[in-house]
Amino acid sequence: MDRKALFKSLIQTLPEDAEREGLKDTPQRADEAWEHLFRGYGQKPEDLLTVFDNEGYDEMILVKDIEFYSTCEHHMLSFFGKAHIAYIPKDKIIGLSKMPRLVEIFSRRLQNQERMTTQIADALKELLDPKGVAVVVEAKHLCMMARGVEKQSSVVTTSALKGLFKQNSSTREEFLRLIRE
Ligand code: ZN
C-alpha cells in the first residue's frame, strides 16, 4: 500500500486543502517520519548486540536515563521518557552502548509501555542468561497529555524484574536507589 497516498487521504478527511503550500509535501514528510518511528521492526536484538565473556565481574551493571520515543498502539500518539536497565552478569556481558540500541529496537514500534518494558528485559535475559535483570521505564503519553485527559503531566512507570532483582529485596532496593540518584 502506498503510505504517502494514505496520508494524503487522511488529511483530506479534514476541512483542508491537501494541495496548499504547507500541506502538499506533508504526506512525503509523514512517510519519512514513520520510517524513523517504526524502524524497530526491521531489527532483532541478536543482530545488534555483541556479547563478550565476563571476566569475573559479579556486581550490578546499570545504564540509566536512556531516552526513548515510542508510539502508543491505542492512539498512534507518542509516548516518551527514560528507560533504566540493570543486570547482574553470569558468564556474558554486552557493550554498554548497546543498551540504548536495545531500547530503540523495541521502542520504534507500535507499542504499549508494559510490553516494551517486558521485551527489553526478556531480550537481555535471552542474550546473556544473567543472574538478574531489571528494567524500569518512565514515560509521558501524548494520548493522556494532548487529548485533555485530566492527569496531563503524570508519568507512567512500568517495571520488569527477573532473577536476583525479583528474589532479593536488597538487590532490588539498590537498583531503585541508584536510578533515583
Ligand atoms: Zn494511547
Backbone and ligand atoms as CSV (ligand in chain L), in Angstrom:
chain,resi,resn,atom,element,x,y,z
A,1,MET,N,N,0.841,-1.208,0.000
A,1,MET,CA,C,0.000,0.000,0.000
A,1,MET,C,C,0.875,1.256,0.000
A,2,ASP,N,N,0.439,2.260,-0.701
A,2,ASP,CA,C,1.221,3.498,-0.783
A,2,ASP,C,C,0.896,4.391,0.419
A,3,ARG,N,N,1.834,4.452,1.336
A,3,ARG,CA,C,1.583,5.181,2.587
A,3,ARG,C,C,1.413,6.677,2.343
A,4,LYS,N,N,2.146,7.217,1.377
A,4,LYS,CA,C,2.013,8.656,1.084
A,4,LYS,C,C,0.582,8.979,0.650
A,5,ALA,N,N,0.010,8.128,-0.202
A,5,ALA,CA,C,-1.374,8.349,-0.661
A,5,ALA,C,C,-2.347,8.248,0.514
A,6,LEU,N,N,-2.039,7.333,1.420
A,6,LEU,CA,C,-2.913,7.177,2.586
A,6,LEU,C,C,-2.845,8.399,3.498
A,7,PHE,N,N,-1.640,8.935,3.674
A,7,PHE,CA,C,-1.519,10.162,4.481
A,7,PHE,C,C,-2.290,11.305,3.824
A,8,LYS,N,N,-2.220,11.374,2.497
A,8,LYS,CA,C,-2.963,12.434,1.806
A,8,LYS,C,C,-4.470,12.248,2.033
A,9,SER,N,N,-4.936,11.015,1.933
A,9,SER,CA,C,-6.361,10.745,2.185
A,9,SER,C,C,-6.748,11.130,3.608
A,10,LEU,N,N,-5.850,10.868,4.518
A,10,LEU,CA,C,-6.113,11.188,5.921
A,10,LEU,C,C,-6.278,12.700,6.095
A,11,ILE,N,N,-5.397,13.463,5.457
A,11,ILE,CA,C,-5.501,14.922,5.520
A,11,ILE,C,C,-6.839,15.369,4.927
A,12,GLN,N,N,-7.256,14.669,3.875
A,12,GLN,CA,C,-8.497,15.058,3.195
A,12,GLN,C,C,-9.748,14.722,3.996
A,13,THR,N,N,-9.593,13.990,5.092
A,13,THR,CA,C,-10.747,13.796,5.980
A,13,THR,C,C,-11.001,15.052,6.813
A,14,LEU,N,N,-10.053,16.006,6.787
A,14,LEU,CA,C,-10.217,17.287,7.491
A,14,LEU,C,C,-10.688,18.347,6.489
A,15,PRO,N,N,-11.294,19.410,6.989
A,15,PRO,CA,C,-11.658,20.505,6.070
A,15,PRO,C,C,-10.414,21.289,5.661
A,16,GLU,N,N,-9.575,20.678,4.861
A,16,GLU,CA,C,-8.292,21.243,4.461
A,16,GLU,C,C,-8.105,21.057,2.970
A,17,ASP,N,N,-7.251,21.899,2.401
A,17,ASP,CA,C,-6.818,21.707,1.022
A,17,ASP,C,C,-5.459,21.002,1.073
A,18,ALA,N,N,-5.453,19.730,0.703
A,18,ALA,CA,C,-4.223,18.935,0.805
A,18,ALA,C,C,-3.131,19.416,-0.149
A,19,GLU,N,N,-3.505,20.280,-1.098
A,19,GLU,CA,C,-2.527,20.783,-2.072
A,19,GLU,C,C,-1.926,22.122,-1.667
A,20,ARG,N,N,-2.417,22.706,-0.575
A,20,ARG,CA,C,-1.878,24.031,-0.224
A,20,ARG,C,C,-0.416,23.906,0.186
A,21,GLU,N,N,0.276,25.073,0.132
A,21,GLU,CA,C,1.719,25.099,0.314
A,21,GLU,C,C,2.219,24.272,1.527
A,22,GLY,N,N,1.629,24.536,2.680
A,22,GLY,CA,C,2.118,23.888,3.902
A,22,GLY,C,C,1.836,22.394,3.970
A,23,LEU,N,N,0.893,21.947,3.150
A,23,LEU,CA,C,0.473,20.545,3.247
A,23,LEU,C,C,0.902,19.677,2.071
A,24,LYS,N,N,1.302,20.310,0.957
A,24,LYS,CA,C,1.464,19.477,-0.241
A,24,LYS,C,C,2.575,18.430,-0.115
A,25,ASP,N,N,3.609,18.741,0.664
A,25,ASP,CA,C,4.675,17.746,0.850
A,25,ASP,C,C,4.551,16.976,2.164
A,26,THR,N,N,3.468,17.240,2.874
A,26,THR,CA,C,3.302,16.589,4.183
A,26,THR,C,C,3.211,15.061,4.083
A,27,PRO,N,N,2.475,14.514,3.103
A,27,PRO,CA,C,2.463,13.041,3.011
A,27,PRO,C,C,3.867,12.459,2.868
A,28,GLN,N,N,4.716,13.094,2.087
A,28,GLN,CA,C,6.108,12.661,1.929
A,28,GLN,C,C,6.861,12.720,3.262
A,29,ARG,N,N,6.697,13.866,3.964
A,29,ARG,CA,C,7.409,14.029,5.239
A,29,ARG,C,C,6.895,13.048,6.293
A,30,ALA,N,N,5.571,12.881,6.315
A,30,ALA,CA,C,4.988,11.960,7.304
A,30,ALA,C,C,5.456,10.530,7.037
A,31,ASP,N,N,5.567,10.205,5.750
A,31,ASP,CA,C,6.055,8.881,5.376
A,31,ASP,C,C,7.474,8.670,5.911
A,32,GLU,N,N,8.313,9.683,5.757
A,32,GLU,CA,C,9.701,9.587,6.255
A,32,GLU,C,C,9.725,9.507,7.785
A,33,ALA,N,N,8.831,10.263,8.425
A,33,ALA,CA,C,8.760,10.213,9.891
A,33,ALA,C,C,8.369,8.804,10.349
A,34,TRP,N,N,7.448,8.207,9.646
A,34,TRP,CA,C,7.042,6.835,10.004
A,34,TRP,C,C,8.195,5.851,9.842
A,35,GLU,N,N,8.961,6.014,8.761
A,35,GLU,CA,C,10.146,5.163,8.569
A,35,GLU,C,C,10.992,5.168,9.834
A,36,HIS,N,N,11.192,6.375,10.368
A,36,HIS,CA,C,12.035,6.556,11.531
A,36,HIS,C,C,11.361,6.004,12.794
A,37,LEU,N,N,10.092,6.357,12.973
A,37,LEU,CA,C,9.377,5.966,14.195
A,37,LEU,C,C,9.211,4.457,14.315
A,38,PHE,N,N,9.182,3.779,13.164
A,38,PHE,CA,C,8.872,2.346,13.188
A,38,PHE,C,C,10.005,1.483,12.654
A,39,ARG,N,N,11.228,2.011,12.726
A,39,ARG,CA,C,12.337,1.224,12.173
A,39,ARG,C,C,12.734,0.049,13.064
A,40,GLY,N,N,12.167,-0.008,14.264
A,40,GLY,CA,C,12.476,-1.133,15.151
A,40,GLY,C,C,12.008,-2.477,14.617
A,41,TYR,N,N,11.016,-2.462,13.723
A,41,TYR,CA,C,10.500,-3.736,13.204
A,41,TYR,C,C,11.547,-4.519,12.420
A,42,GLY,N,N,12.462,-3.810,11.790
A,42,GLY,CA,C,13.461,-4.499,10.976
A,42,GLY,C,C,14.640,-5.013,11.784
A,43,GLN,N,N,14.605,-4.843,13.105
A,43,GLN,CA,C,15.799,-5.138,13.889
A,43,GLN,C,C,15.530,-6.178,14.972
A,44,LYS,N,N,16.510,-7.027,15.176
A,44,LYS,CA,C,16.412,-8.037,16.235
A,44,LYS,C,C,17.578,-7.843,17.206
A,45,PRO,N,N,17.341,-8.051,18.490
A,45,PRO,CA,C,18.421,-7.840,19.470
A,45,PRO,C,C,19.681,-8.629,19.137
A,46,GLU,N,N,19.508,-9.863,18.674
A,46,GLU,CA,C,20.691,-10.706,18.449
A,46,GLU,C,C,21.547,-10.207,17.279
A,47,ASP,N,N,20.963,-9.388,16.400
A,47,ASP,CA,C,21.756,-8.817,15.298
A,47,ASP,C,C,22.671,-7.695,15.783
A,48,LEU,N,N,22.219,-6.977,16.806
A,48,LEU,CA,C,22.904,-5.763,17.233
A,48,LEU,C,C,23.900,-5.968,18.350
A,49,LEU,N,N,23.608,-6.919,19.180
A,49,LEU,CA,C,24.292,-6.938,20.460
A,49,LEU,C,C,25.449,-7.923,20.462
A,50,THR,N,N,26.627,-7.394,20.463
A,50,THR,CA,C,27.818,-8.233,20.566
A,50,THR,C,C,28.018,-8.616,22.024
A,51,VAL,N,N,28.131,-9.889,22.245
A,51,VAL,CA,C,28.244,-10.416,23.600
A,51,VAL,C,C,29.707,-10.762,23.882
A,52,PHE,N,N,30.174,-10.387,25.066
A,52,PHE,CA,C,31.554,-10.686,25.463
A,52,PHE,C,C,31.564,-11.636,26.644
A,53,ASP,N,N,32.720,-12.302,26.838
A,53,ASP,CA,C,32.875,-13.118,28.044
A,53,ASP,C,C,33.087,-12.208,29.246
A,54,ASN,N,N,32.430,-12.543,30.334
A,54,ASN,CA,C,32.597,-11.798,31.567
A,54,ASN,C,C,33.882,-12.251,32.261
A,55,GLU,N,N,34.667,-11.276,32.729
A,55,GLU,CA,C,35.920,-11.638,33.405
A,55,GLU,C,C,35.790,-11.485,34.920
A,56,GLY,N,N,34.772,-12.094,35.461
A,56,GLY,CA,C,34.661,-12.177,36.904
A,56,GLY,C,C,33.881,-11.055,37.585
A,57,TYR,N,N,33.346,-10.104,36.810
A,57,TYR,CA,C,32.558,-9.030,37.430
A,57,TYR,C,C,31.210,-9.587,37.848
A,58,ASP,N,N,30.866,-9.415,39.141
A,58,ASP,CA,C,29.602,-10.014,39.552
A,58,ASP,C,C,28.685,-9.038,40.291
A,59,GLU,N,N,28.909,-7.741,40.060
A,59,GLU,CA,C,28.003,-6.739,40.631
A,59,GLU,C,C,27.054,-6.248,39.540
A,60,MET,N,N,26.180,-5.363,39.970
A,60,MET,CA,C,25.183,-4.828,39.059
A,60,MET,C,C,25.819,-3.920,37.988
A,61,ILE,N,N,25.343,-4.054,36.764
A,61,ILE,CA,C,25.710,-3.125,35.690
A,61,ILE,C,C,24.435,-2.352,35.353
A,62,LEU,N,N,24.504,-1.043,35.499
A,62,LEU,CA,C,23.295,-0.223,35.341
A,62,LEU,C,C,23.532,0.873,34.313
A,63,VAL,N,N,22.616,0.996,33.363
A,63,VAL,CA,C,22.611,2.151,32.461
A,63,VAL,C,C,21.280,2.849,32.678
A,64,LYS,N,N,21.362,4.077,33.177
A,64,LYS,CA,C,20.093,4.751,33.477
A,64,LYS,C,C,19.884,5.960,32.572
A,65,ASP,N,N,18.641,6.478,32.609
A,65,ASP,CA,C,18.280,7.662,31.827
A,65,ASP,C,C,18.503,7.484,30.325
A,66,ILE,N,N,18.132,6.335,29.805
A,66,ILE,CA,C,18.192,6.128,28.353
A,66,ILE,C,C,16.932,6.747,27.746
A,67,GLU,N,N,17.129,7.809,26.987
A,67,GLU,CA,C,15.975,8.492,26.376
A,67,GLU,C,C,15.363,7.642,25.274
A,68,PHE,N,N,14.054,7.652,25.213
A,68,PHE,CA,C,13.419,6.920,24.113
A,68,PHE,C,C,12.140,7.641,23.659
A,69,TYR,N,N,11.750,7.362,22.443
A,69,TYR,CA,C,10.476,7.807,21.892
A,69,TYR,C,C,9.790,6.598,21.291
A,70,SER,N,N,8.563,6.380,21.707
A,70,SER,CA,C,7.809,5.272,21.146
A,70,SER,C,C,6.424,5.772,20.733
A,71,THR,N,N,5.622,4.867,20.209
A,71,THR,CA,C,4.302,5.246,19.714
A,71,THR,C,C,3.261,4.310,20.303
A,72,CYS,N,N,2.290,4.903,20.981
A,72,CYS,CA,C,1.267,4.096,21.643
A,72,CYS,C,C,0.353,3.455,20.609
A,73,GLU,N,N,0.152,2.150,20.779
A,73,GLU,CA,C,-0.604,1.407,19.762
A,73,GLU,C,C,-2.105,1.682,19.829
A,74,HIS,N,N,-2.563,2.287,20.902
A,74,HIS,CA,C,-4.003,2.534,21.025
A,74,HIS,C,C,-4.440,3.813,20.312
A,75,HIS,N,N,-3.554,4.800,20.302
A,75,HIS,CA,C,-3.925,6.093,19.707
A,75,HIS,C,C,-2.978,6.537,18.609
A,76,MET,N,N,-1.898,5.800,18.396
A,76,MET,CA,C,-0.844,6.198,17.466
A,76,MET,C,C,-0.329,7.600,17.775
A,77,LEU,N,N,-0.145,7.859,19.072
A,77,LEU,CA,C,0.487,9.097,19.535
A,77,LEU,C,C,1.745,8.714,20.309
A,78,SER,N,N,2.672,9.661,20.398
A,78,SER,CA,C,3.949,9.344,21.032
A,78,SER,C,C,3.820,9.128,22.539
A,79,PHE,N,N,4.624,8.227,23.049
A,79,PHE,CA,C,4.951,8.262,24.474
A,79,PHE,C,C,6.468,8.233,24.557
A,80,PHE,N,N,7.000,8.917,25.560
A,80,PHE,CA,C,8.448,9.140,25.558
A,80,PHE,C,C,8.924,9.356,26.981
A,81,GLY,N,N,10.196,9.069,27.201
A,81,GLY,CA,C,10.719,9.236,28.549
A,81,GLY,C,C,12.071,8.579,28.664
A,82,LYS,N,N,12.259,7.888,29.795
A,82,LYS,CA,C,13.555,7.310,30.081
A,82,LYS,C,C,13.425,5.853,30.496
A,83,ALA,N,N,14.394,5.074,30.067
A,83,ALA,CA,C,14.466,3.680,30.498
A,83,ALA,C,C,15.729,3.499,31.337
A,84,HIS,N,N,15.618,2.687,32.360
A,84,HIS,CA,C,16.762,2.337,33.213
A,84,HIS,C,C,16.900,0.819,33.152
A,85,ILE,N,N,18.096,0.368,32.826
A,85,ILE,CA,C,18.301,-1.071,32.646
A,85,ILE,C,C,19.487,-1.537,33.484
A,86,ALA,N,N,19.279,-2.594,34.234
A,86,ALA,CA,C,20.375,-3.157,35.022
A,86,ALA,C,C,20.391,-4.672,34.869
A,87,TYR,N,N,21.586,-5.233,34.973
A,87,TYR,CA,C,21.682,-6.686,35.054
A,87,TYR,C,C,22.884,-7.076,35.897
A,88,ILE,N,N,22.837,-8.290,36.398
A,88,ILE,CA,C,23.972,-8.853,37.136
A,88,ILE,C,C,24.468,-10.028,36.302
A,89,PRO,N,N,25.682,-9.910,35.780
A,89,PRO,CA,C,26.132,-10.893,34.791
A,89,PRO,C,C,26.473,-12.249,35.401
A,90,LYS,N,N,26.393,-13.242,34.549
A,90,LYS,CA,C,26.899,-14.572,34.908
A,90,LYS,C,C,28.152,-14.772,34.048
A,91,ASP,N,N,28.006,-15.341,32.859
A,91,ASP,CA,C,29.180,-15.607,32.006
A,91,ASP,C,C,29.365,-14.579,30.896
A,92,LYS,N,N,28.313,-13.827,30.596
A,92,LYS,CA,C,28.380,-12.934,29.440
A,92,LYS,C,C,27.987,-11.506,29.799
A,93,ILE,N,N,28.606,-10.565,29.104
A,93,ILE,CA,C,28.231,-9.152,29.228
A,93,ILE,C,C,28.062,-8.580,27.813
A,94,ILE,N,N,27.453,-7.392,27.727
A,94,ILE,CA,C,27.388,-6.713,26.425
A,94,ILE,C,C,27.981,-5.325,26.575
A,95,GLY,N,N,28.377,-4.729,25.453
A,95,GLY,CA,C,28.879,-3.362,25.465
A,95,GLY,C,C,27.801,-2.418,25.988
A,96,LEU,N,N,28.200,-1.467,26.818
A,96,LEU,CA,C,27.231,-0.557,27.440
A,96,LEU,C,C,26.468,0.258,26.405
A,97,SER,N,N,27.140,0.599,25.311
A,97,SER,CA,C,26.490,1.415,24.278
A,97,SER,C,C,25.369,0.657,23.575
A,98,LYS,N,N,25.324,-0.660,23.807
A,98,LYS,CA,C,24.269,-1.441,23.146
A,98,LYS,C,C,22.939,-1.346,23.879
A,99,MET,N,N,22.975,-0.881,25.121
A,99,MET,CA,C,21.714,-0.767,25.877
A,99,MET,C,C,20.727,0.199,25.221
A,100,PRO,N,N,21.182,1.413,24.846
A,100,PRO,CA,C,20.256,2.304,24.156
A,100,PRO,C,C,19.741,1.718,22.835
A,101,ARG,N,N,20.586,0.948,22.174
A,101,ARG,CA,C,20.139,0.348,20.912
A,101,ARG,C,C,19.093,-0.734,21.154
A,102,LEU,N,N,19.229,-1.416,22.261
A,102,LEU,CA,C,18.212,-2.409,22.624
A,102,LEU,C,C,16.865,-1.723,22.861
A,103,VAL,N,N,16.921,-0.573,23.533
A,103,VAL,CA,C,15.690,0.183,23.776
A,103,VAL,C,C,15.090,0.642,22.435
A,104,GLU,N,N,15.940,1.096,21.516
A,104,GLU,CA,C,15.473,1.535,20.196
A,104,GLU,C,C,14.707,0.442,19.449
A,105,ILE,N,N,15.236,-0.767,19.524
A,105,ILE,CA,C,14.624,-1.875,18.786
A,105,ILE,C,C,13.162,-2.056,19.192
A,106,PHE,N,N,12.903,-1.921,20.494
A,106,PHE,CA,C,11.545,-2.172,20.962
A,106,PHE,C,C,10.690,-0.908,21.054
A,107,SER,N,N,11.320,0.263,21.142
A,107,SER,CA,C,10.527,1.492,21.227
A,107,SER,C,C,10.048,1.961,19.854
A,108,ARG,N,N,10.813,1.646,18.807
A,108,ARG,CA,C,10.445,2.131,17.475
A,108,ARG,C,C,9.459,1.182,16.800
A,109,ARG,N,N,8.369,0.979,17.495
A,109,ARG,CA,C,7.284,0.124,17.013
A,109,ARG,C,C,5.985,0.677,17.571
A,110,LEU,N,N,4.855,0.163,17.089
A,110,LEU,CA,C,3.596,0.427,17.786
A,110,LEU,C,C,3.669,-0.382,19.075
A,111,GLN,N,N,3.528,0.302,20.189
A,111,GLN,CA,C,3.827,-0.358,21.444
A,111,GLN,C,C,2.826,-0.009,22.531
A,112,ASN,N,N,2.854,-0.795,23.601
A,112,ASN,CA,C,2.372,-0.273,24.871
A,112,ASN,C,C,3.549,-0.360,25.837
A,113,GLN,N,N,3.523,0.496,26.828
A,113,GLN,CA,C,4.695,0.651,27.693
A,113,GLN,C,C,5.011,-0.633,28.460
A,114,GLU,N,N,3.964,-1.331,28.860
A,114,GLU,CA,C,4.158,-2.559,29.634
A,114,GLU,C,C,4.906,-3.600,28.798
A,115,ARG,N,N,4.453,-3.780,27.549
A,115,ARG,CA,C,5.080,-4.772,26.684
A,115,ARG,C,C,6.528,-4.393,26.379
A,116,MET,N,N,6.741,-3.100,26.088
A,116,MET,CA,C,8.094,-2.653,25.768
A,116,MET,C,C,9.045,-2.974,26.923
A,117,THR,N,N,8.608,-2.708,28.140
A,117,THR,CA,C,9.421,-2.959,29.338
A,117,THR,C,C,9.779,-4.438,29.447
A,118,THR,N,N,8.774,-5.279,29.254
A,118,THR,CA,C,8.989,-6.721,29.345
A,118,THR,C,C,9.893,-7.227,28.229
A,119,GLN,N,N,9.700,-6.698,27.025
A,119,GLN,CA,C,10.507,-7.164,25.890
A,119,GLN,C,C,11.990,-6.838,26.084
A,120,ILE,N,N,12.273,-5.665,26.631
A,120,ILE,CA,C,13.674,-5.295,26.876
A,120,ILE,C,C,14.288,-6.267,27.883
A,121,ALA,N,N,13.545,-6.528,28.961
A,121,ALA,CA,C,14.049,-7.442,29.995
A,121,ALA,C,C,14.221,-8.857,29.447
A,122,ASP,N,N,13.243,-9.321,28.691
A,122,ASP,CA,C,13.320,-10.679,28.130
A,122,ASP,C,C,14.487,-10.809,27.154
A,123,ALA,N,N,14.721,-9.774,26.354
A,123,ALA,CA,C,15.804,-9.838,25.366
A,123,ALA,C,C,17.158,-9.949,26.068
A,124,LEU,N,N,17.341,-9.168,27.129
A,124,LEU,CA,C,18.615,-9.238,27.866
A,124,LEU,C,C,18.786,-10.606,28.524
A,125,LYS,N,N,17.708,-11.105,29.066
A,125,LYS,CA,C,17.751,-12.417,29.718
A,125,LYS,C,C,18.136,-13.489,28.704
A,126,GLU,N,N,17.499,-13.420,27.558
A,126,GLU,CA,C,17.745,-14.370,26.477
A,126,GLU,C,C,19.199,-14.319,25.981
A,127,LEU,N,N,19.713,-13.095,25.810
A,127,LEU,CA,C,21.047,-12.924,25.231
A,127,LEU,C,C,22.169,-13.289,26.193
A,128,LEU,N,N,21.986,-12.942,27.469
A,128,LEU,CA,C,23.109,-13.016,28.412
A,128,LEU,C,C,22.952,-14.085,29.480
A,129,ASP,N,N,21.741,-14.593,29.637
A,129,ASP,CA,C,21.468,-15.501,30.746
A,129,ASP,C,C,22.088,-14.976,32.049
A,130,PRO,N,N,21.771,-13.749,32.440
A,130,PRO,CA,C,22.397,-13.153,33.626
A,130,PRO,C,C,21.755,-13.670,34.912
A,131,LYS,N,N,22.346,-13.269,36.055
A,131,LYS,CA,C,21.760,-13.665,37.344
A,131,LYS,C,C,20.491,-12.875,37.653
A,132,GLY,N,N,20.377,-11.720,37.033
A,132,GLY,CA,C,19.173,-10.923,37.224
A,132,GLY,C,C,19.095,-9.797,36.216
A,133,VAL,N,N,17.881,-9.359,35.921
A,133,VAL,CA,C,17.651,-8.227,35.019
A,133,VAL,C,C,16.579,-7.346,35.640
A,134,ALA,N,N,16.783,-6.027,35.549
A,134,ALA,CA,C,15.749,-5.091,35.993
A,134,ALA,C,C,15.599,-3.996,34.952
A,135,VAL,N,N,14.355,-3.712,34.602
A,135,VAL,CA,C,14.078,-2.625,33.665
A,135,VAL,C,C,12.969,-1.765,34.261
A,136,VAL,N,N,13.220,-0.470,34.339
A,136,VAL,CA,C,12.165,0.471,34.728
A,136,VAL,C,C,12.023,1.491,33.607
A,137,VAL,N,N,10.785,1.742,33.202
A,137,VAL,CA,C,10.514,2.724,32.157
A,137,VAL,C,C,9.578,3.784,32.727
A,138,GLU,N,N,9.980,5.045,32.560
A,138,GLU,CA,C,9.147,6.166,32.998
A,138,GLU,C,C,8.802,6.978,31.760
A,139,ALA,N,N,7.506,7.204,31.544
A,139,ALA,CA,C,7.128,7.866,30.291
A,139,ALA,C,C,5.921,8.769,30.454
A,140,LYS,N,N,5.889,9.784,29.610
A,140,LYS,CA,C,4.702,10.605,29.430
A,140,LYS,C,C,4.040,10.194,28.123
A,141,HIS,N,N,2.731,10.201,28.145
A,141,HIS,CA,C,1.971,9.750,26.980
A,141,HIS,C,C,1.183,10.908,26.390
A,142,LEU,N,N,1.448,11.199,25.118
A,142,LEU,CA,C,0.684,12.276,24.466
A,142,LEU,C,C,-0.806,11.967,24.445
A,143,CYS,N,N,-1.159,10.697,24.436
A,143,CYS,CA,C,-2.594,10.384,24.419
A,143,CYS,C,C,-3.247,10.790,25.736
A,144,MET,N,N,-2.474,10.907,26.806
A,144,MET,CA,C,-3.004,11.442,28.066
A,144,MET,C,C,-2.890,12.962,28.087
A,145,MET,N,N,-1.789,13.476,27.538
A,145,MET,CA,C,-1.497,14.902,27.667
A,145,MET,C,C,-2.290,15.758,26.674
A,146,ALA,N,N,-2.351,15.289,25.426
A,146,ALA,CA,C,-2.863,16.144,24.353
A,146,ALA,C,C,-4.357,15.994,24.122
A,147,ARG,N,N,-4.937,14.955,24.655
A,147,ARG,CA,C,-6.363,14.772,24.425
A,147,ARG,C,C,-7.191,15.370,25.552
A,148,GLY,N,N,-6.533,16.069,26.476
A,148,GLY,CA,C,-7.282,16.723,27.529
A,148,GLY,C,C,-7.746,15.793,28.628
A,149,VAL,N,N,-7.140,14.613,28.682
A,149,VAL,CA,C,-7.386,13.751,29.835
A,149,VAL,C,C,-6.808,14.484,31.051
A,150,GLU,N,N,-7.412,14.325,32.201
A,150,GLU,CA,C,-7.079,15.216,33.315
A,150,GLU,C,C,-5.609,15.222,33.743
A,151,LYS,N,N,-5.058,14.046,33.936
A,151,LYS,CA,C,-3.699,13.979,34.503
A,151,LYS,C,C,-2.652,14.296,33.434
A,152,GLN,N,N,-2.518,15.576,33.092
A,152,GLN,CA,C,-1.736,15.914,31.910
A,152,GLN,C,C,-0.239,15.793,32.087
A,153,SER,N,N,0.230,15.910,33.316
A,153,SER,CA,C,1.676,15.823,33.466
A,153,SER,C,C,2.108,14.536,34.166
A,154,SER,N,N,1.185,13.595,34.281
A,154,SER,CA,C,1.559,12.400,35.026
A,154,SER,C,C,2.523,11.523,34.239
A,155,VAL,N,N,3.380,10.872,34.995
A,155,VAL,CA,C,4.373,9.967,34.428
A,155,VAL,C,C,3.932,8.543,34.732
A,156,VAL,N,N,3.978,7.705,33.718
A,156,VAL,CA,C,3.615,6.295,33.906
A,156,VAL,C,C,4.899,5.500,34.098
A,157,THR,N,N,4.944,4.723,35.168
A,157,THR,CA,C,6.136,3.913,35.447
A,157,THR,C,C,5.790,2.427,35.334
A,158,THR,N,N,6.633,1.708,34.601
A,158,THR,CA,C,6.464,0.264,34.496
A,158,THR,C,C,7.798,-0.403,34.826
A,159,SER,N,N,7.733,-1.632,35.298
A,159,SER,CA,C,8.977,-2.321,35.612
A,159,SER,C,C,8.890,-3.807,35.296
A,160,ALA,N,N,10.042,-4.375,35.018
A,160,ALA,CA,C,10.153,-5.830,34.837
A,160,ALA,C,C,11.385,-6.270,35.615
A,161,LEU,N,N,11.184,-7.157,36.567
A,161,LEU,CA,C,12.270,-7.626,37.426
A,161,LEU,C,C,12.402,-9.132,37.289
A,162,LYS,N,N,13.633,-9.575,37.095
A,162,LYS,CA,C,13.850,-11.019,36.925
A,162,LYS,C,C,15.035,-11.486,37.759
A,163,GLY,N,N,15.031,-12.736,38.087
A,163,GLY,CA,C,16.163,-13.335,38.803
A,163,GLY,C,C,16.394,-12.656,40.144
A,164,LEU,N,N,17.668,-12.284,40.406
A,164,LEU,CA,C,18.028,-11.711,41.712
A,164,LEU,C,C,17.248,-10.446,42.053
A,165,PHE,N,N,16.886,-9.675,41.038
A,165,PHE,CA,C,16.145,-8.439,41.316
A,165,PHE,C,C,14.740,-8.735,41.840
A,166,LYS,N,N,14.228,-9.885,41.491
A,166,LYS,CA,C,12.914,-10.275,41.969
A,166,LYS,C,C,13.030,-10.964,43.336
A,167,GLN,N,N,14.047,-11.837,43.440
A,167,GLN,CA,C,14.151,-12.677,44.640
A,167,GLN,C,C,14.754,-11.950,45.840
A,168,ASN,N,N,15.658,-11.012,45.562
A,168,ASN,CA,C,16.473,-10.443,46.632
A,168,ASN,C,C,16.120,-8.969,46.825
A,169,SER,N,N,15.507,-8.663,47.978
A,169,SER,CA,C,14.995,-7.305,48.153
A,169,SER,C,C,16.122,-6.276,48.262
A,170,SER,N,N,17.301,-6.668,48.783
A,170,SER,CA,C,18.365,-5.663,48.902
A,170,SER,C,C,18.942,-5.324,47.522
A,171,THR,N,N,18.995,-6.308,46.620
A,171,THR,CA,C,19.434,-6.036,45.236
A,171,THR,C,C,18.442,-5.097,44.556
A,172,ARG,N,N,17.181,-5.413,44.756
A,172,ARG,CA,C,16.124,-4.591,44.138
A,172,ARG,C,C,16.180,-3.163,44.681
A,173,GLU,N,N,16.355,-3.044,45.989
A,173,GLU,CA,C,16.393,-1.710,46.599
A,173,GLU,C,C,17.612,-0.918,46.149
A,174,GLU,N,N,18.734,-1.614,45.984
A,174,GLU,CA,C,19.934,-0.926,45.490
A,174,GLU,C,C,19.681,-0.351,44.093
A,175,PHE,N,N,19.064,-1.167,43.255
A,175,PHE,CA,C,18.739,-0.712,41.896
A,175,PHE,C,C,17.811,0.514,41.944
A,176,LEU,N,N,16.763,0.425,42.746
A,176,LEU,CA,C,15.788,1.516,42.807
A,176,LEU,C,C,16.436,2.797,43.370
A,177,ARG,N,N,17.354,2.602,44.333
A,177,ARG,CA,C,18.033,3.771,44.898
A,177,ARG,C,C,18.942,4.406,43.840
A,178,LEU,N,N,19.654,3.562,43.096
A,178,LEU,CA,C,20.597,4.089,42.087
A,178,LEU,C,C,19.864,4.852,40.979
A,179,ILE,N,N,18.696,4.389,40.585
A,179,ILE,CA,C,18.011,5.107,39.495
A,179,ILE,C,C,17.352,6.396,39.991
A,180,ARG,N,N,17.199,6.531,41.311
A,180,ARG,CA,C,16.624,7.778,41.869
A,180,ARG,C,C,17.688,8.856,42.102
A,181,GLU,N,N,18.965,8.458,42.101
A,181,GLU,CA,C,20.031,9.401,42.470
A,181,GLU,C,C,20.150,10.552,41.479
L,1,ZN,ZN,ZN,-2.514,5.911,23.972
